[in-house]
Amino acid sequence: MRVKAISFRTRYWRPGTDYAAEVADRVQGRLEDNDIVAVSEKAISTASGHIIDEAHVEPGRVARFLADTWTRRLWGGPLGRITGLKDQTLLNLRRYPLREGAAHKQVTLRVAGLLQSLRHYSEGGIDASNLPYSYVSLPLPDPGGAASRIREAIRERTGKAVTVVIVDGDTTFTWRSLHLAQRRVEMPGLVNLGGFPVFILGRVLGLRARQTPVAVSGEKLPPDRALWLARLHHRLCGRGAGRTVWSMSSGLDTSLTGVTWEMLEAVDHCPITLIRFTG
């Protein structure tokens, strides 16, 4: 089968944005029945207000240990080397900000638990990139509901029946027919064993890594097909202001917490991909 795919630029979705209407507006006039519309989870989380300002978080002892000894010394050293992290990533981890990092780890402990907090980034789907100041986005509490809302908005606006896939940029590792997700998701066929052990196992064994479909509304998709679609969406949509908070702040020529809403609005964002299979 042939595949046709196109990504759509949008304005930055600040909290309060009607993301379902935004998606329906952008794809209107381009859809056919049975198309697939993939949307980035982080953009929906931000639009829905599922964000936390870590500047107001007071870290505890465990969080401070995770920011200093665990992240700076272990992830910036032996753990990072064992898992094949890039030299720049190792350097960033060795310079992990202690106050801001400890506040971030306190949030991940509270929201995602210890096994997720042992990761060096994207703990449980919590992410600081493409957000201003000290904000981080949280995983959607009901990604299936968000996918269904988008699908219904598209049907009302265009009359077309489509499948909607919500995509997290973090990776799922695959070995044959076993798909190990680094967080618990609604997608059938994806297994979660905790973020830290899955990341270590996937990287050390060199398992196939693809972005994660967290929910689907519409046609049922086999897990391997859903993972392929998530990978395609991620490749076409790019990284917005940056893949990590370090690359984002460097690209915008400011500090880690100096990014503003206005800076983000000046950057191209592509949270939507339209995918069509043809005979």
N, C-alpha and C positions, 0 to 999 in steps of 0.2 A: 504494500500500500504506500501511496505517496502522502507526505505530510506537508501542509501549508501552515505557517505560523507567523504571527505578527504581534509585536508588543506595542502598547499604547502609553504615550507620555500623558501624565496628568499633573495638575498642580499638587503641591505638598498637602497631604491630608492632615490638617491640624485636628485636635480633639473637637468633637462636635460635628465633624463632616458626615454627611449622609453617604457612606461609602457605597451602599447598594445602588443609590441613584447615580452616583458618579460612574460606577462600572457600566450601568445600563446606558447612560448618555454616551460614553466613549465607544461602546461596541455597536451602538445603533447604526443600522445601514450597512453593516459588514457581516452580519450573522446569517447562518443557515441552520435549519433544524439539525440536531445531533452534533453541533459544534461543541468544543470544550473550551471553557473559560477558566483560566488559572489566575488566582489573585494572591498576592503576598500577604501572609498573616500579619507581619509587623505593621504594614500600612493600615490594615483593618483594626489592629489593637490600638494604634495611635489614634485613629479616627474615633474609636469607641471610648477613648479615655482610659484604657487599661494600661496606664503608665504610673510610675512612682518617681517622685523627686527624692533621690537618695541624699540630698544635702541636709535633709531633716531627719535622717536615720542615725541613731546612736549605736555603734557596733559593740558587741560583746567580746568576751575573751576568745571564744572559738573563731569568730569572724576575723579578729586581729591576727590570730595564728594562721588562718587560711590565706590572708593577704600577704603576710610577711614570710614566714618560714615555708609554708606550703607552696605559694605561687612564686615568690621571688627566688627561693633557693632550690626547690625541687622541680617545679615546672620550668623555671629558667635554667635548670641544670640537667640532672640525669633523666628525669621524666620527659622533658622536652626533647632530649637527644634520642632517647629510646623510641619515642613516637615519631621521630623524623620531622620535628617542627623546623621551620626555616630560621636562618640566622637572625633575621630582623625580628621575628616573633620571639625568639629566645632573649634578644636584647630588650625588647619591650617588656617581657615578663620580669626580667631582672630589675627593671625600673618601675615595676608596678607601684602605683601611688598608694602609700600606706593608709592615709585617712580616707580617701575616696574609695579605695579598693576594699577596705574593711567594711565601710558602709554598704558597698555592693554585695559583699559576701553575707552580711547580715540579712539583706533582702533575699538572697538566694536560699539561705538556710530557712527563713520563715516561709517562703513561697514554695520552694522545690525540694527541700530536705538536704541531708548531708551528702548522699551519694551524688547528687547533681552538683552540689557546691564544691566537690572535690575536682571538678573540671576547671580548666583555666579560662574558659569563655563560654558564652551561650548556655549557661547553666539552666537546664530545664526549659529552654526556649526564652529565657530572659536575655535581653539584648540592649546595649547602649548605643550602637551605631545608628546613624540617621535620626538621632534625637538630640535636642539642645540641652545645654547646661548639664545638670546632673540627673536628667531623666533616663529611665530605662523602660522598655516595653515589656509587658507580661504576656504569657501565652493566653490565647482566647479561652475563656471559661466554657464556651459552647461553640466551637468551630463549626460543628454540623449545622447549628442554627444560623450562623453567619452565612454559610454556603447556601442554605435554603432561602435565606432572605435575598441574597443576590440573584439566585435563580428565578425567584418569583418576580423580582423587580424587572429582570430582563424579559420574562414572559409578558408582563403587563405592558412594558414599553414597546416591545418589538413583535410579540406574538410567536416568538420562536422558543422551541423546547431545546434547552442545552444542558450540559453537565458542568457543574462548577466544582473546581478543586482548589482548596486552600493550601498554600505551600509555605513551609518553614524553610529558611535557608540553611539550617543546620542539617547534618548528614545522617543518613541511614546506611548501615553497612550490610552488604549482601554476600552470603556464601551459598552458592547453588540456589535452593529455594527458600533458604532461611534469611529473613530480613530483620536485622537488629536495629531498632530505632533507639535514639539516645534519650527519648522522653516518651511518656505514655500518650498515644494518639488514638483517635477513633477509627483510623483506617484498618479494616480487617487484614490479617496476614502479617502485620508488623508487630514484632515482639520487643518488649522493653525489659531490660535487665538492670536498669540504672545507668545514668549518663557516664559516670567515670569508668566502670568496667567495660562498657561497650566501646567507648572511645579507645581505651588501651588495647583491647582485643582487636578492634578493627584496624588500627594503625600498625600494630606490631605484626599482625598476620597479612597486612596488605590487602584487606578485603575491599571489594568494590564499593565506592562511596558515592551516593547520590542524595540530592536534597529530599526533604521529607514531606509527603502529602499528609496533612493532619486531618483532613475531612473531605468527603465527597458528597455532593447532592445531585441526584439524577441517575444516570446509568451506572450500574455497578461495574467497578473496574478491578481487574486482577491486580494484586499488589505490584507485580513487576511492571505492568503498564502504567500504573499510577506513579511509580518511582521514575520511570522514563519521562513522563509528562512533567513531573516536578523538576527534573534536571533540565529539560528543555526550557521551561519557564525561567529558571534561574539564569541559564546561559544567555537568553535573549534580553532579560530585563536589566542586567548589569547590577551595580552595587550602590547606586544613588550617590551619596556624598562620600561613601567609603565602606569597605568590607568590615573594618573594625573601628573602634573609637580612636585608635592611634592614626590610622590612615585618613579618617575623616577630619580630625583636627589638623593633621599635617597638610592635607589638601586645601583646607580652608584657612590655613596660616593663623591658627589660634591655639590656645591651650586645650587640654582635654575637656575642661568644663566651660570653655569660652565660646562654643558654638551657639548661635542664636537661631530663633525661628526664621528670621529674615534670611540668614545665610542658607538655611536648608531650602527655603522657597526659591532661591536663585539657582538651585541645582536641578538638573533633569531627573525626574522620577518616573519609573515605568513599572507600576505595580500590577499591570494587567497583561495577560497574553491570551490571544485567540488562537486556538489550534484546531485544524480540520484534517481529517483523514479522507483521502479520495482514492477511488479504485484505479 
